[in-house]
Amino acid sequence: MAGYLKKFGVILIILVLLPVLSSCDGLQDEAEIEYNYLNISADNQYGVEQIEPDLGRYRYEDGAVVEIEFAEAAGYEFLGWEGDDSGDVAGSDGDYSIQLDGDKNIRAALRLNEFKPLEIDFSGIEPIDYTDTDDITGVPHNLEDVTIFFNNALYPDNELEVRIEKVNDNGNDNGNDTGDNDQDEDIIETNNVEIDENKIEISLTDWRDRFFTDEDQDEYLEFAEEYQLIVETPYDDYIIDVDNREYQNDEIVVNFMVEEPYPETPENVRIERKGDDYEISWQRSRANAQIDVDEYVKEYRLYKFTGESDFTEDDADEEIEIDVDNPDDKKVIRYEGEIQDTENIYYRVKAINEYDNDSGLSETVELD
């Protein structure tokens, strides 16, 4: 019996040690793996339009091949990759393949040939390539700030003046002769403009009442109107970068269109029988749901459906156009129609404003 227990104890010890020994083998294998480091840099971070992997330091297994995708920013010329094992291997487009048989350091050699803006960002819409600024639309009526990005760091002490002008009715868009506009009232003082590395940051929050023409709506740009953003130096100097390069134009002029308004969705929709007819009514809708105005829509669309209550315009059996005379004098809009001998008739209504923008459908009401 004692011999059996002794043999059993030996087997148990072996079983316990096997996972430990296997773990040690794993640690030994892990320790035998060699790693190398790749450091990717560029002469100028603002000269990089796209790079994958990004600028930085990375660890790879020994012998790994790294494919680098690279494109230079507008205004730059790519001169090649410099550093360990770079030589003249890189193609003219900057794409590069490198094998890590040791630690490597490579740098994208770049030359800035033209200092210029790259992108403009109106808060509330997607940033826009500066070469596509001929058709900027949908700028928020309550615009708060604008940022202009250049392809190099700016000289931090550039003196800049910014103004926003409404493009006048005679089609002037050159930023010089503004017709009836009072340029002195349009200027946003220099202390509302900040330079941060390669960015001109323009804040409009505290200066709206200086350049908005409607006294009743002095916090907003006018809907669906065209404006100019003008950035210039006070003494006809040029905007310069940290290396004293001049932007080739003596001012930045960008035209943009303010968004169109959308009407309020009709509320408090009610329906009732009146003999053989029905009357449906709803609260009048403002022509502009974004701000509080005293103008109301003049047209509504009433949709009728005999199927499910949650229907769309495309589902509707009938669409009725309702024009409203003197909508400002009516607190409630009413429409009367003939009752059809059909169960489960549902109605929804939407408002249409002067820009042909609609409010979306109201809640559903059912004629019992």
C-alpha positions as CSV (number, residue, x, y, z in Angstrom):
1,M,0.0,0.0,0.0
2,A,2.8,2.4,0.9
3,G,4.5,1.6,-2.5
4,Y,1.3,2.4,-4.3
5,L,0.9,5.8,-2.5
6,K,4.6,6.6,-3.3
7,K,4.1,5.9,-7.0
8,F,0.8,7.9,-7.0
9,G,2.6,10.8,-5.4
10,V,5.3,10.8,-8.1
11,I,2.7,10.8,-10.8
12,L,0.9,13.7,-9.2
13,I,4.0,15.8,-8.9
14,I,4.8,15.2,-12.6
15,L,1.2,16.3,-13.6
16,V,1.5,19.4,-11.5
17,L,4.9,20.4,-12.9
18,L,4.0,19.8,-16.6
19,P,1.9,23.1,-17.0
20,V,4.7,25.0,-15.2
21,L,7.4,23.6,-17.5
22,S,5.2,24.3,-20.5
23,S,4.7,27.9,-19.3
24,C,8.4,28.3,-18.9
25,D,9.0,27.1,-22.5
26,G,6.4,29.7,-23.6
27,L,8.3,32.4,-21.8
28,Q,11.5,31.3,-23.3
29,D,10.0,31.3,-26.8
30,E,8.7,34.8,-26.2
31,A,12.0,36.0,-25.0
32,E,13.7,34.6,-28.1
33,I,11.5,36.8,-30.4
34,E,13.4,39.9,-31.5
35,Y,11.8,43.2,-32.2
36,N,13.0,46.3,-34.1
37,Y,11.8,49.8,-34.0
38,L,10.8,52.0,-36.9
39,N,10.7,55.8,-36.5
40,I,8.8,57.8,-39.2
41,S,9.2,61.6,-39.4
42,A,8.8,64.4,-41.9
43,D,10.6,67.7,-42.5
44,N,7.4,69.5,-41.8
45,Q,4.2,68.0,-40.3
46,Y,2.0,70.4,-42.3
47,G,3.5,69.0,-45.5
48,V,1.9,65.6,-44.9
49,E,-1.5,65.2,-46.5
50,Q,-1.7,61.5,-45.8
51,I,0.6,58.9,-44.3
52,E,0.0,55.3,-43.1
53,P,1.3,54.3,-40.6
54,D,1.3,57.8,-39.1
55,L,4.3,59.8,-38.0
56,G,5.7,58.2,-34.9
57,R,7.7,55.2,-33.4
58,Y,6.5,51.6,-34.0
59,R,7.7,48.2,-32.9
60,Y,7.7,45.2,-35.3
61,E,9.1,41.7,-35.3
62,D,12.6,41.3,-36.7
63,G,12.5,41.0,-40.5
64,A,9.0,42.4,-40.9
65,V,8.3,44.4,-44.1
66,V,6.4,47.7,-43.6
67,E,4.5,49.3,-46.4
68,I,4.3,53.1,-46.0
69,E,1.7,55.1,-48.0
70,F,2.4,58.8,-48.3
71,A,1.1,61.8,-50.0
72,E,2.3,65.4,-49.7
73,A,0.1,68.4,-48.9
74,A,-0.8,71.0,-51.5
75,G,2.1,73.5,-52.1
76,Y,4.8,70.9,-51.1
77,E,7.2,68.9,-53.2
78,F,8.2,65.5,-52.0
79,L,12.0,65.0,-52.4
80,G,12.3,61.4,-51.2
81,W,12.9,59.4,-48.0
82,E,16.0,60.0,-46.0
83,G,17.6,58.0,-43.3
84,D,18.6,54.4,-42.7
85,D,18.4,52.3,-45.9
86,S,16.2,54.9,-47.6
87,G,18.4,55.8,-50.5
88,D,16.5,56.4,-53.7
89,V,14.1,53.5,-53.2
90,A,11.0,55.6,-52.7
91,G,8.8,56.3,-55.7
92,S,7.8,59.8,-56.8
93,D,4.5,59.4,-55.0
94,G,6.1,58.7,-51.7
95,D,5.0,55.1,-51.2
96,Y,7.8,53.1,-49.6
97,S,8.5,49.5,-48.5
98,I,11.1,48.9,-45.8
99,Q,12.3,45.7,-44.2
100,L,13.2,45.9,-40.5
101,D,16.4,43.9,-40.0
102,G,17.3,46.4,-37.4
103,D,16.1,49.6,-35.9
104,K,15.3,52.1,-38.7
105,N,14.8,55.9,-38.9
106,I,13.3,57.4,-42.0
107,R,12.2,61.0,-42.8
108,A,10.1,62.4,-45.6
109,A,12.1,65.2,-47.2
110,L,9.7,68.0,-48.2
111,R,10.1,71.4,-49.8
112,L,7.4,74.1,-49.4
113,N,7.0,75.8,-52.8
114,E,3.9,77.8,-52.1
115,F,2.5,79.0,-48.8
116,K,-1.3,79.1,-48.9
117,P,-4.6,78.1,-47.2
118,L,-5.6,74.5,-47.3
119,E,-8.9,74.3,-45.7
120,I,-11.7,76.4,-44.2
121,D,-14.0,75.3,-41.4
122,F,-17.3,77.1,-40.8
123,S,-18.6,75.7,-37.5
124,G,-21.6,73.5,-38.1
125,I,-20.6,72.1,-41.5
126,E,-17.9,69.8,-42.7
127,P,-14.5,71.4,-43.4
128,I,-14.0,72.5,-47.0
129,D,-10.9,72.3,-49.2
130,Y,-9.9,75.9,-49.9
131,T,-9.8,75.2,-53.6
132,D,-13.5,74.3,-53.5
133,T,-14.7,77.6,-51.9
134,D,-16.7,78.7,-55.0
135,D,-19.8,76.8,-53.7
136,I,-20.1,76.9,-49.9
137,T,-23.7,76.4,-48.9
138,G,-25.5,75.5,-45.7
139,V,-23.5,77.7,-43.4
140,P,-25.4,78.0,-40.1
141,H,-27.5,81.2,-39.6
142,N,-26.1,81.3,-36.0
143,L,-22.5,80.9,-37.1
144,E,-20.1,81.1,-34.1
145,D,-16.6,80.7,-35.5
146,V,-14.5,80.1,-38.6
147,T,-11.1,78.5,-38.8
148,I,-8.7,78.8,-41.8
149,F,-5.9,76.1,-42.0
150,F,-2.7,76.9,-43.9
151,N,0.0,74.5,-45.1
152,N,2.6,75.9,-42.7
153,A,2.8,77.5,-39.3
154,L,1.9,81.2,-39.4
155,Y,4.0,84.0,-38.0
156,P,2.3,84.5,-34.6
157,D,2.3,88.3,-34.8
158,N,0.4,88.7,-38.1
159,E,-2.0,91.6,-37.7
160,L,-5.3,90.6,-39.1
161,E,-8.7,92.3,-39.6
162,V,-11.8,90.3,-40.4
163,R,-15.2,91.4,-41.6
164,I,-18.3,89.7,-43.0
165,E,-20.2,91.5,-45.7
166,K,-23.5,90.7,-47.3
167,V,-23.1,90.4,-51.1
168,N,-25.3,93.2,-52.5
169,D,-28.0,93.0,-55.1
170,N,-25.9,94.1,-58.0
171,G,-23.9,90.9,-57.9
172,N,-20.7,92.5,-56.5
173,D,-18.5,89.8,-55.0
174,N,-15.0,91.2,-55.1
175,G,-14.9,92.4,-51.5
176,N,-13.9,96.0,-52.5
177,D,-17.1,97.9,-53.4
178,T,-19.9,96.8,-51.1
179,G,-22.6,99.2,-52.2
180,D,-24.9,100.1,-49.4
181,N,-23.0,98.1,-46.8
182,D,-21.2,100.1,-44.1
183,Q,-17.7,98.6,-44.0
184,D,-16.9,100.4,-40.7
185,E,-19.7,98.5,-39.0
186,D,-18.7,95.2,-40.5
187,I,-15.2,95.0,-39.0
188,I,-14.6,92.5,-36.3
189,E,-11.7,93.8,-34.2
190,T,-8.3,92.1,-34.3
191,N,-8.6,90.7,-30.8
192,N,-11.3,88.4,-32.0
193,V,-8.8,86.7,-34.3
194,E,-6.2,84.3,-32.9
195,I,-3.3,82.5,-34.6
196,D,-2.6,79.0,-33.4
197,E,0.3,77.3,-35.3
198,N,-1.1,76.9,-38.8
199,K,-4.6,78.2,-38.0
200,I,-6.4,81.5,-38.1
201,E,-9.3,81.2,-35.6
202,I,-12.1,83.7,-36.0
203,S,-14.7,84.1,-33.2
204,L,-18.0,85.7,-34.1
205,T,-20.0,85.2,-30.9
206,D,-19.5,88.6,-29.4
207,W,-19.6,90.6,-32.6
208,R,-22.8,89.5,-34.4
209,D,-24.7,92.7,-33.7
210,R,-21.9,94.6,-35.5
211,F,-22.6,93.1,-39.0
212,F,-26.2,91.7,-39.0
213,T,-28.6,94.1,-40.6
214,D,-32.0,93.0,-39.2
215,E,-32.4,94.8,-35.8
216,D,-35.0,92.3,-34.7
217,Q,-32.7,89.4,-35.4
218,D,-29.3,90.8,-34.6
219,E,-28.0,87.5,-33.3
220,Y,-28.2,85.8,-36.7
221,L,-27.1,85.9,-40.3
222,E,-30.0,86.2,-42.7
223,F,-31.3,82.9,-44.1
224,A,-30.5,82.0,-47.7
225,E,-28.4,85.1,-48.2
226,E,-24.8,85.2,-49.6
227,Y,-22.0,86.7,-47.6
228,Q,-18.3,87.3,-47.9
229,L,-15.7,86.5,-45.3
230,I,-12.7,88.8,-45.7
231,V,-9.4,88.4,-43.9
232,E,-6.7,91.1,-44.5
233,T,-3.9,92.9,-42.9
234,P,-4.4,96.5,-41.8
235,Y,-1.7,98.1,-44.0
236,D,-2.0,96.1,-47.2
237,D,0.7,93.8,-46.0
238,Y,0.8,90.1,-46.7
239,I,0.0,87.2,-44.4
240,I,3.3,85.5,-43.7
241,D,4.4,82.2,-42.3
242,V,7.1,81.5,-39.6
243,D,9.8,81.4,-42.4
244,N,8.7,84.9,-43.7
245,R,7.0,83.5,-46.8
246,E,4.2,85.6,-48.1
247,Y,0.7,84.4,-49.0
248,Q,0.5,85.5,-52.7
249,N,-2.8,87.4,-52.2
250,D,-3.1,90.4,-50.0
251,E,-6.4,89.2,-48.5
252,I,-8.5,86.1,-48.1
253,V,-12.0,86.4,-49.6
254,V,-14.5,83.5,-49.3
255,N,-18.2,83.7,-50.4
256,F,-20.7,81.5,-48.6
257,M,-24.5,80.9,-48.6
258,V,-26.4,80.7,-45.3
259,E,-28.7,77.8,-44.8
260,E,-32.4,78.0,-45.7
261,P,-35.0,77.9,-42.9
262,Y,-37.4,75.0,-42.3
263,P,-40.9,75.6,-40.9
264,E,-42.3,74.3,-37.7
265,T,-44.2,71.0,-37.8
266,P,-48.0,71.6,-37.3
267,E,-49.1,70.8,-33.7
268,N,-52.3,70.1,-31.8
269,V,-53.9,68.4,-34.8
270,R,-57.5,67.6,-34.2
271,I,-60.4,66.1,-36.2
272,E,-64.1,66.0,-35.6
273,R,-67.3,65.0,-37.4
274,K,-69.8,67.7,-38.5
275,G,-72.7,65.8,-40.0
276,D,-71.6,64.3,-43.3
277,D,-68.4,66.3,-43.2
278,Y,-65.3,66.4,-41.1
279,E,-63.2,69.3,-39.9
280,I,-59.5,69.0,-39.2
281,S,-57.6,71.8,-37.5
282,W,-54.1,72.5,-36.3
283,Q,-52.0,75.2,-34.8
284,R,-50.5,77.6,-37.4
285,S,-46.8,77.0,-38.1
286,R,-44.0,79.5,-38.1
287,A,-42.2,79.8,-41.4
288,N,-38.9,79.4,-39.5
289,A,-38.5,76.7,-36.8
290,Q,-34.9,77.7,-36.0
291,I,-35.6,81.1,-34.5
292,D,-38.6,82.9,-33.0
293,V,-40.2,85.0,-35.8
294,D,-43.7,86.4,-36.4
295,E,-44.0,85.1,-39.9
296,Y,-46.2,82.1,-40.6
297,V,-46.4,79.6,-43.5
298,K,-48.9,80.1,-46.3
299,E,-49.2,76.5,-47.5
300,Y,-50.0,73.2,-46.0
301,R,-50.3,69.6,-47.3
302,L,-52.9,67.3,-45.9
303,Y,-52.4,63.6,-46.3
304,K,-55.1,60.9,-46.0
305,F,-54.6,57.2,-45.7
306,T,-57.0,54.2,-45.1
307,G,-54.4,51.8,-43.9
308,E,-52.0,52.0,-40.9
309,S,-51.8,55.0,-38.7
310,D,-48.0,55.3,-39.1
311,F,-48.0,56.2,-42.8
312,T,-45.7,58.3,-45.0
313,E,-46.4,60.7,-47.8
314,D,-45.8,57.9,-50.4
315,D,-48.4,55.7,-48.7
316,A,-51.1,58.3,-48.7
317,D,-54.3,57.8,-50.8
318,E,-54.8,61.5,-51.2
319,E,-52.8,64.7,-50.9
320,I,-54.6,68.0,-50.5
321,E,-52.9,71.4,-50.9
322,I,-54.2,74.1,-48.6
323,D,-53.3,77.7,-49.3
324,V,-53.9,80.1,-46.4
325,D,-54.7,83.8,-46.9
326,N,-53.4,86.1,-44.3
327,P,-51.8,83.3,-42.2
328,D,-50.6,85.9,-39.6
329,D,-54.2,86.6,-38.7
330,K,-55.1,83.0,-38.0
331,K,-54.3,81.3,-34.8
332,V,-55.7,77.9,-36.0
333,I,-55.8,76.5,-39.5
334,R,-59.0,74.6,-40.4
335,Y,-60.0,72.4,-43.3
336,E,-63.3,70.8,-44.0
337,G,-63.9,67.7,-46.2
338,E,-66.6,65.2,-47.0
339,I,-66.7,61.9,-45.0
340,Q,-66.2,58.8,-47.0
341,D,-67.9,55.5,-46.0
342,T,-64.6,53.9,-44.9
343,E,-63.3,52.8,-41.6
344,N,-59.8,53.7,-40.2
345,I,-59.2,56.9,-42.0
346,Y,-56.0,58.6,-40.9
347,Y,-54.7,62.1,-41.5
348,R,-51.3,63.9,-41.2
349,V,-50.3,67.4,-42.2
350,K,-47.1,69.3,-42.9
351,A,-46.1,72.9,-43.5
352,I,-44.4,74.4,-46.6
353,N,-42.5,77.7,-46.4
354,E,-41.5,80.2,-49.1
355,Y,-38.3,78.3,-49.8
356,D,-40.4,75.1,-50.6
357,N,-38.9,73.5,-47.5
358,D,-41.3,71.3,-45.5
359,S,-41.6,70.7,-41.8
360,G,-42.1,66.9,-41.9
361,L,-45.3,65.2,-41.1
362,S,-47.4,65.9,-38.0
363,E,-48.7,63.4,-35.6
364,T,-51.5,61.2,-36.9
365,V,-55.2,61.7,-36.2
366,E,-58.0,59.2,-36.9
367,L,-61.5,59.9,-38.0
368,D,-63.7,57.6,-35.8
